[in-house]
Amino acid sequence: MRASESSISSEPAHFKIRYVVTLHPEPAGIDHLGRDPIYRLRVALKRLLRSFGLRCVHVRELNGTPGKGADR
C-alpha cells in the first residue's frame, strides 16, 4: 500500500503554518461498498478538515522509500 501525505497550510495575516501528515490505510482492503482504503482516507480527511473550517490546498503521494519523509 502507498502512503498518502497531506500538507495542510494555515495562513494567518503575518505567518504561515504548515503541517505534514503521513497516513497509512489499514490492510483491510476494499470495504463492503467497494471503496479503496486510499479513497476512504481522503474522504475522512476532507470531512475532518471541513468540520474545523479548514481546506486542504495540496495533496502529494510519495513514491519513495517507506519511512522516508517528504523532505528527506
N, CA, C and O atoms as a GROMACS GRO file, in nm:
protein
  288
    1MET      N    1   0.084  -0.118   0.000
    1MET     CA    2   0.000   0.000   0.000
    1MET      C    3   0.088   0.125   0.000
    1MET      O    4   0.194   0.127   0.064
    2ARG      N    5   0.046   0.227  -0.070
    2ARG     CA    6   0.119   0.353  -0.071
    2ARG      C    7   0.063   0.443   0.038
    2ARG      O    8  -0.055   0.438   0.070
    3ALA      N    9   0.149   0.524   0.094
    3ALA     CA   10   0.106   0.621   0.194
    3ALA      C   11   0.059   0.747   0.123
    3ALA      O   12   0.111   0.783   0.017
    4SER      N   13  -0.038   0.812   0.181
    4SER     CA   14  -0.082   0.942   0.130
    4SER      C   15  -0.029   1.048   0.223
    4SER      O   16  -0.037   1.033   0.345
    5GLU      N   17   0.025   1.152   0.169
    5GLU     CA   18   0.075   1.261   0.251
    5GLU      C   19  -0.008   1.384   0.224
    5GLU      O   20  -0.036   1.418   0.110
    6SER      N   21  -0.047   1.450   0.331
    6SER     CA   22  -0.125   1.572   0.318
    6SER      C   23  -0.047   1.686   0.380
    6SER      O   24  -0.003   1.675   0.494
    7SER      N   25  -0.030   1.791   0.308
    7SER     CA   26   0.033   1.911   0.360
    7SER      C   27  -0.077   2.013   0.381
    7SER      O   28  -0.141   2.057   0.286
    8ILE      N   29  -0.098   2.051   0.505
    8ILE     CA   30  -0.208   2.138   0.540
    8ILE      C   31  -0.150   2.273   0.581
    8ILE      O   32  -0.068   2.279   0.672
    9SER      N   33  -0.192   2.378   0.517
    9SER     CA   34  -0.141   2.512   0.549
    9SER      C   35  -0.249   2.597   0.612
    9SER      O   36  -0.365   2.594   0.570
   10SER      N   37  -0.211   2.671   0.712
   10SER     CA   38  -0.298   2.770   0.773
   10SER      C   39  -0.227   2.903   0.760
   10SER      O   40  -0.114   2.917   0.805
   11GLU      N   41  -0.291   3.002   0.698
   11GLU     CA   42  -0.223   3.127   0.668
   11GLU      C   43  -0.285   3.246   0.739
   11GLU      O   44  -0.367   3.317   0.680
   12PRO      N   45  -0.248   3.270   0.867
   12PRO     CA   46  -0.290   3.393   0.932
   12PRO      C   47  -0.225   3.513   0.864
   12PRO      O   48  -0.143   3.496   0.774
   13ALA      N   49  -0.260   3.633   0.904
   13ALA     CA   50  -0.214   3.755   0.838
   13ALA      C   51  -0.062   3.768   0.830
   13ALA      O   52  -0.012   3.818   0.730
   14HIS      N   53   0.012   3.726   0.932
   14HIS     CA   54   0.155   3.754   0.935
   14HIS      C   55   0.247   3.632   0.925
   14HIS      O   56   0.368   3.650   0.918
   15PHE      N   57   0.196   3.512   0.925
   15PHE     CA   58   0.283   3.396   0.911
   15PHE      C   59   0.208   3.278   0.853
   15PHE      O   60   0.085   3.279   0.841
   16LYS      N   61   0.283   3.176   0.816
   16LYS     CA   62   0.226   3.057   0.755
   16LYS      C   63   0.267   2.934   0.837
   16LYS      O   64   0.384   2.917   0.868
   17ILE      N   65   0.170   2.852   0.870
   17ILE     CA   66   0.197   2.728   0.944
   17ILE      C   67   0.172   2.613   0.848
   17ILE      O   68   0.070   2.610   0.780
   18ARG      N   69   0.263   2.520   0.842
   18ARG     CA   70   0.249   2.406   0.753
   18ARG      C   71   0.263   2.278   0.835
   18ARG      O   72   0.354   2.265   0.917
   19TYR      N   73   0.172   2.184   0.812
   19TYR     CA   74   0.175   2.054   0.879
   19TYR      C   75   0.194   1.946   0.773
   19TYR      O   76   0.140   1.957   0.663
   20VAL      N   77   0.269   1.844   0.806
   20VAL     CA   78   0.283   1.729   0.718
   20VAL      C   79   0.227   1.610   0.793
   20VAL      O   80   0.273   1.576   0.902
   21VAL      N   81   0.126   1.546   0.735
   21VAL     CA   82   0.060   1.431   0.797
   21VAL      C   83   0.079   1.312   0.705
   21VAL      O   84   0.042   1.317   0.588
   22THR      N   85   0.137   1.205   0.757
   22THR     CA   86   0.155   1.084   0.677
   22THR      C   87   0.052   0.981   0.723
   22THR      O   88   0.046   0.946   0.841
   23LEU      N   89  -0.028   0.932   0.629
   23LEU     CA   90  -0.136   0.839   0.659
   23LEU      C   91  -0.112   0.706   0.590
   23LEU      O   92  -0.069   0.702   0.475
   24HIS      N   93  -0.138   0.598   0.662
   24HIS     CA   94  -0.128   0.464   0.605
   24HIS      C   95  -0.262   0.394   0.626
   24HIS      O   96  -0.310   0.388   0.739
   25PRO      N   97  -0.324   0.340   0.521
   25PRO     CA   98  -0.450   0.270   0.538
   25PRO      C   99  -0.430   0.136   0.609
   25PRO      O  100  -0.326   0.073   0.597
   26GLU      N  101  -0.531   0.095   0.682
   26GLU     CA  102  -0.530  -0.037   0.744
   26GLU      C  103  -0.533  -0.142   0.633
   26GLU      O  104  -0.590  -0.117   0.526
   27PRO      N  105  -0.474  -0.257   0.656
   27PRO     CA  106  -0.467  -0.359   0.550
   27PRO      C  107  -0.597  -0.433   0.522
   27PRO      O  108  -0.596  -0.538   0.459
   28ALA      N  109  -0.710  -0.378   0.567
   28ALA     CA  110  -0.839  -0.444   0.547
   28ALA      C  111  -0.879  -0.451   0.400
   28ALA      O  112  -0.955  -0.539   0.360
   29GLY      N  113  -0.826  -0.360   0.319
   29GLY     CA  114  -0.857  -0.362   0.176
   29GLY      C  115  -0.988  -0.294   0.144
   29GLY      O  116  -1.032  -0.204   0.215
   30ILE      N  117  -1.050  -0.337   0.036
   30ILE     CA  118  -1.174  -0.279  -0.015
   30ILE      C  119  -1.287  -0.307   0.085
   30ILE      O  120  -1.299  -0.418   0.136
   31ASP      N  121  -1.371  -0.205   0.113
   31ASP     CA  122  -1.482  -0.224   0.206
   31ASP      C  123  -1.604  -0.286   0.137
   31ASP      O  124  -1.598  -0.317   0.018
   32HIS      N  125  -1.713  -0.302   0.211
   32HIS     CA  126  -1.833  -0.368   0.156
   32HIS      C  127  -1.899  -0.288   0.044
   32HIS      O  128  -1.979  -0.344  -0.031
   33LEU      N  129  -1.866  -0.160   0.032
   33LEU     CA  130  -1.921  -0.079  -0.078
   33LEU      C  131  -1.826  -0.073  -0.197
   33LEU      O  132  -1.853  -0.004  -0.295
   34GLY      N  133  -1.713  -0.145  -0.188
   34GLY     CA  134  -1.618  -0.149  -0.298
   34GLY      C  135  -1.523  -0.031  -0.304
   34GLY      O  136  -1.463  -0.004  -0.408
   35ARG      N  137  -1.507   0.040  -0.191
   35ARG     CA  138  -1.421   0.158  -0.190
   35ARG      C  139  -1.280   0.123  -0.144
   35ARG      O  140  -1.261   0.048  -0.048
   36ASP      N  141  -1.184   0.176  -0.212
   36ASP     CA  142  -1.043   0.160  -0.185
   36ASP      C  143  -1.004   0.233  -0.055
   36ASP      O  144  -1.060   0.339  -0.027
   37PRO      N  145  -0.909   0.179   0.025
   37PRO     CA  146  -0.870   0.245   0.150
   37PRO      C  147  -0.814   0.387   0.131
   37PRO      O  148  -0.838   0.473   0.215
   38ILE      N  149  -0.742   0.412   0.023
   38ILE     CA  150  -0.688   0.546  -0.002
   38ILE      C  151  -0.804   0.645  -0.025
   38ILE      O  152  -0.800   0.758   0.024
   39TYR      N  153  -0.904   0.602  -0.098
   39TYR     CA  154  -1.022   0.687  -0.121
   39TYR      C  155  -1.090   0.719   0.012
   39TYR      O  156  -1.127   0.833   0.038
   40ARG      N  157  -1.106   0.616   0.098
   40ARG     CA  158  -1.171   0.637   0.227
   40ARG      C  159  -1.090   0.733   0.314
   40ARG      O  160  -1.148   0.815   0.385
   41LEU      N  161  -0.957   0.722   0.310
   41LEU     CA  162  -0.872   0.815   0.386
   41LEU      C  163  -0.893   0.959   0.340
   41LEU      O  164  -0.906   1.050   0.422
   42ARG      N  165  -0.897   0.980   0.209
   42ARG     CA  166  -0.915   1.115   0.155
   42ARG      C  167  -1.050   1.174   0.195
   42ARG      O  168  -1.058   1.291   0.233
   43VAL      N  169  -1.156   1.094   0.187
   43VAL     CA  170  -1.290   1.141   0.223
   43VAL      C  171  -1.294   1.175   0.372
   43VAL      O  172  -1.349   1.279   0.410
   44ALA      N  173  -1.238   1.089   0.456
   44ALA     CA  174  -1.239   1.114   0.600
   44ALA      C  175  -1.160   1.240   0.635
   44ALA      O  176  -1.204   1.320   0.718
   45LEU      N  177  -1.044   1.259   0.573
   45LEU     CA  178  -0.963   1.377   0.600
   45LEU      C  179  -1.035   1.504   0.554
   45LEU      O  180  -1.032   1.605   0.624
   46LYS      N  181  -1.098   1.499   0.439
   46LYS     CA  182  -1.172   1.614   0.387
   46LYS      C  183  -1.285   1.654   0.482
   46LYS      O  184  -1.305   1.772   0.510
   47ARG      N  185  -1.359   1.555   0.532
   47ARG     CA  186  -1.469   1.583   0.625
   47ARG      C  187  -1.417   1.641   0.756
   47ARG      O  188  -1.475   1.735   0.810
   48LEU      N  189  -1.307   1.586   0.807
   48LEU     CA  190  -1.249   1.636   0.931
   48LEU      C  191  -1.204   1.781   0.915
   48LEU      O  192  -1.233   1.865   1.000
   49LEU      N  193  -1.133   1.809   0.808
   49LEU     CA  194  -1.084   1.946   0.785
   49LEU      C  195  -1.200   2.044   0.774
   49LEU      O  196  -1.196   2.151   0.835
   50ARG      N  197  -1.302   2.009   0.699
   50ARG     CA  198  -1.417   2.099   0.682
   50ARG      C  199  -1.490   2.124   0.814
   50ARG      O  200  -1.542   2.233   0.836
   51SER      N  201  -1.494   2.022   0.901
   51SER     CA  202  -1.562   2.041   1.030
   51SER      C  203  -1.489   2.141   1.118
   51SER      O  204  -1.549   2.198   1.210
   52PHE      N  205  -1.360   2.164   1.093
   52PHE     CA  206  -1.282   2.263   1.167
   52PHE      C  207  -1.262   2.391   1.087
   52PHE      O  208  -1.182   2.477   1.126
   53GLY      N  209  -1.332   2.406   0.977
   53GLY     CA  210  -1.323   2.526   0.896
   53GLY      C  211  -1.193   2.537   0.817
   53GLY      O  212  -1.149   2.647   0.784
   54LEU      N  213  -1.131   2.423   0.787
   54LEU     CA  214  -1.006   2.421   0.712
   54LEU      C  215  -1.029   2.363   0.574
   54LEU      O  216  -1.129   2.296   0.549
   55ARG      N  217  -0.935   2.390   0.483
   55ARG     CA  218  -0.944   2.340   0.347
   55ARG      C  219  -0.806   2.289   0.306
   55ARG      O  220  -0.706   2.358   0.328
   56CYS      N  221  -0.800   2.172   0.249
   56CYS     CA  222  -0.674   2.116   0.200
   56CYS      C  223  -0.643   2.180   0.065
   56CYS      O  224  -0.726   2.180  -0.025
   57VAL      N  225  -0.523   2.236   0.052
   57VAL     CA  226  -0.486   2.302  -0.072
   57VAL      C  227  -0.383   2.224  -0.153
   57VAL      O  228  -0.354   2.260  -0.267
   58HIS      N  229  -0.327   2.119  -0.095
   58HIS     CA  230  -0.227   2.040  -0.168
   58HIS      C  231  -0.218   1.900  -0.108
   58HIS      O  232  -0.207   1.885   0.013
   59VAL      N  233  -0.222   1.799  -0.193
   59VAL     CA  234  -0.201   1.660  -0.153
   59VAL      C  235  -0.101   1.601  -0.248
   59VAL      O  236  -0.114   1.616  -0.370
   60ARG      N  237  -0.001   1.533  -0.194
   60ARG     CA  238   0.102   1.473  -0.278
   60ARG      C  239   0.127   1.332  -0.228
   60ARG      O  240   0.146   1.310  -0.108
   61GLU      N  241   0.128   1.235  -0.318
   61GLU     CA  242   0.161   1.098  -0.283
   61GLU      C  243   0.309   1.075  -0.302
   61GLU      O  244   0.366   1.115  -0.404
   62LEU      N  245   0.372   1.011  -0.204
   62LEU     CA  246   0.513   0.980  -0.213
   62LEU      C  247   0.531   0.846  -0.281
   62LEU      O  248   0.459   0.751  -0.251
   63ASN      N  249   0.625   0.837  -0.372
   63ASN     CA  250   0.656   0.711  -0.439
   63ASN      C  251   0.793   0.660  -0.399
   63ASN      O  252   0.848   0.571  -0.464
   64GLY      N  253   0.848   0.715  -0.292
   64GLY     CA  254   0.983   0.680  -0.249
   64GLY      C  255   0.984   0.564  -0.151
   64GLY      O  256   0.891   0.484  -0.144
   65THR      N  257   1.092   0.556  -0.077
   65THR     CA  258   1.113   0.451   0.021
   65THR      C  259   1.019   0.469   0.139
   65THR      O  260   1.005   0.581   0.190
   66PRO      N  261   0.952   0.361   0.185
   66PRO     CA  262   0.866   0.372   0.302
   66PRO      C  263   0.946   0.420   0.423
   66PRO      O  264   1.062   0.381   0.442
   67GLY      N  265   0.885   0.504   0.504
   67GLY     CA  266   0.951   0.555   0.624
   67GLY      C  267   1.030   0.683   0.601
   67GLY      O  268   1.077   0.743   0.698
   68LYS      N  269   1.045   0.725   0.479
   68LYS     CA  270   1.117   0.849   0.450
   68LYS      C  271   1.017   0.963   0.440
   68LYS      O  272   0.910   0.948   0.381
   69GLY      N  273   1.051   1.077   0.498
   69GLY     CA  274   0.964   1.194   0.493
   69GLY      C  275   0.973   1.264   0.359
   69GLY      O  276   1.056   1.230   0.275
   70ALA      N  277   0.888   1.363   0.341
   70ALA     CA  278   0.882   1.435   0.214
   70ALA      C  279   1.009   1.515   0.187
   70ALA      O  280   1.046   1.535   0.071
   71ASP      N  281   1.074   1.561   0.292
   71ASP     CA  282   1.190   1.648   0.275
   71ASP      C  283   1.322   1.572   0.284
   71ASP      O  284   1.428   1.635   0.288
   72ARG      N  285   1.319   1.443   0.287
   72ARG     CA  286   1.442   1.365   0.301
   72ARG      C  287   1.484   1.304   0.172
   72ARG      O  288   1.585   1.235   0.165
   0.00000   0.00000   0.00000
